[in-house]
Amino acid sequence: MRCFSGWGLKMCRYAGLTCQIEVTSKEGACRYHAKGCRYDDTALTPAGLCPEMYHNAYPYCLSLIYGGNFDREILVRCPSADAQVVVQIRSKPMPLFLLPGQVLRTILNLFTPIEIVRQQAIIVIKNVQGPCFRKHTEGQEYVFPLGSKFFTYHWSGGAYFLEKIGIKVKSSQELCPAFFDSCYPLAGYFSKNHSFPWENGCSGKLIQCPDYRAGIKIACKI
């Protein structure tokens, strides 16, 4: 497990949220996180990718991994008008060690709806002009995370069973993309108020996963 550090947004001059995060509760299966796992400022985005750029690229990556097709090159620009950073989002075939599970899920999908990841999504820094506070350079590549390499996205139910009988499992190296994208817009509010809008004198500083089946809560501390 990783040690606490910061949220990772402090490297950008216009984002000042600094907090520590830990998965405090988990009620269902999740292919990314185990109860008690912690993340430092290098693990919130893939390999330190700029969080602003990651937030903009997320919907395209999500579409690609489930088989989405675009009739043109997918290019996304950094929201900063000074940086002028452009990334390309493209697909990549699934790694071989995931293919057996993918075939199994395809067969199960004939009888009941089930999630099937079709391909990987890659974020490539294509052009950098002006000051980039994340020091990105052309040609850098980042893989959109699919979950823990220990259980992969195919075996999240197995990880959940082991956790229930008290066996610790290895979590993903990065924070779940859906969790990141859900809580990232709250960064400015938390930075200013050290709380979230729904709190009323609570000390837990909790954020809840958008997946209702997982029942995961993450604690944030300054």
SULVEN-V712723 format. One record per pair of residues at least 24 apart in sequence whose C-alpha atoms are under 6 Angstrom apart, sorted by sequence separation. I is the first residue (numbers start at 1). J is the second residue. D is the distance in Angstrom with one decimal. If there is no record, write none. Layout:
i = [I I]
j = [J J]
d = [D D]
//
This chain:
i = [148 53 94 147 93 94 92 92 91 91 179 90 90 8 89 6 7 89 4 5 6 88 1 2 4 5 88 2 87 87 87 86 86 85 85 84 83 83 83 66 67 65 66 65 101 65 65 65 61 46 32 31 32 31 12 31 31 30 55 29 29 44 29 43 44 34 33 32 32 32 17 17 28 29 28 27 27 26 26 25 25 24 23 24 23 22 22 21 21 20 19 20 19 19]
j = [172 78 119 172 119 120 119 120 120 121 209 121 122 41 122 40 41 123 39 40 41 123 37 38 40 41 124 39 124 125 126 126 127 127 128 129 130 131 132 117 118 117 118 118 154 119 120 121 121 142 147 147 148 148 133 153 156 156 181 156 157 174 160 174 175 171 171 171 172 176 187 191 213 214 214 214 215 215 216 216 217 217 217 218 218 218 219 219 220 220 220 221 221 222]
d = [3.9 5.5 5.0 5.3 5.1 5.7 5.9 5.0 5.6 4.6 5.7 5.8 5.4 4.1 5.7 5.7 5.0 4.8 6.0 4.6 4.8 5.9 5.9 5.4 5.0 5.9 5.1 5.6 5.3 4.4 5.0 5.7 5.1 5.7 4.5 5.1 4.8 5.0 5.1 5.0 5.3 5.5 5.1 5.5 5.7 4.8 5.3 5.9 5.4 6.0 4.4 5.2 5.3 6.0 5.7 5.2 4.6 5.5 6.0 5.7 5.4 5.5 5.1 4.5 4.9 5.4 4.7 5.6 4.8 5.9 5.9 4.4 5.7 5.6 4.1 5.6 4.7 5.3 4.4 5.4 5.4 5.8 5.9 5.6 4.4 5.4 5.4 5.4 4.7 5.4 5.8 5.0 5.0 4.4]
//
